[in-house]
Amino acid sequence: MTLKEIPCGKSVKVTKVAGEGPVKRRIMDMGITKGVEVFVRKVAPLGDPVEITVRGYELSVRKADAEMIQVE
């Protein structure tokens, strides 16, 4: 399951960050790493972007990037 599929108000745990090179590095630099808890705060009306809370701060993630984040 990916972060894109999670509905508002749910907390999940990151199991894997897919992708390669600078895209994966950018996601990990934002604090989204394996084992971290992510809370989905809001999803925009058209699904892009997704607003999440990770490591105590709020972050907006594009739908394409949210698809690369595997969660459980």
Residue pairs with C-beta under 8 A, 6 or more apart in sequence:
1 12
1 70
1 71
1 72
2 66
2 67
2 68
2 69
2 70
2 71
3 12
3 14
3 38
3 40
3 50
3 52
3 61
3 66
3 67
3 69
3 71
4 47
4 50
4 63
4 66
4 67
6 12
6 40
6 71
7 40
7 43
8 40
8 41
8 42
8 43
9 40
10 39
10 40
11 37
11 38
11 39
11 40
12 37
12 38
12 40
12 71
12 72
13 35
13 36
13 37
13 38
13 71
13 72
14 32
14 33
14 34
14 35
14 36
14 38
14 69
14 70
14 71
15 34
15 70
15 71
15 72
16 34
16 69
16 70
17 24
17 27
17 28
17 32
17 33
17 34
17 68
17 69
17 70
18 24
18 68
18 69
18 70
19 27
19 68
23 65
23 68
24 68
27 65
27 68
27 69
30 54
30 59
30 61
31 54
31 55
31 57
31 59
32 38
32 54
32 59
32 61
32 69
36 54
36 55
37 54
38 52
38 53
38 54
38 69
38 71
39 52
39 53
39 54
40 50
40 51
40 52
41 51
41 52
41 53
41 58
42 50
42 51
43 50
43 51
44 50
44 51
47 63
48 62
48 63
49 60
49 61
49 62
49 63
50 60
50 61
50 62
50 63
50 66
51 58
51 59
51 60
51 61
52 58
52 59
52 60
52 61
53 59
61 69
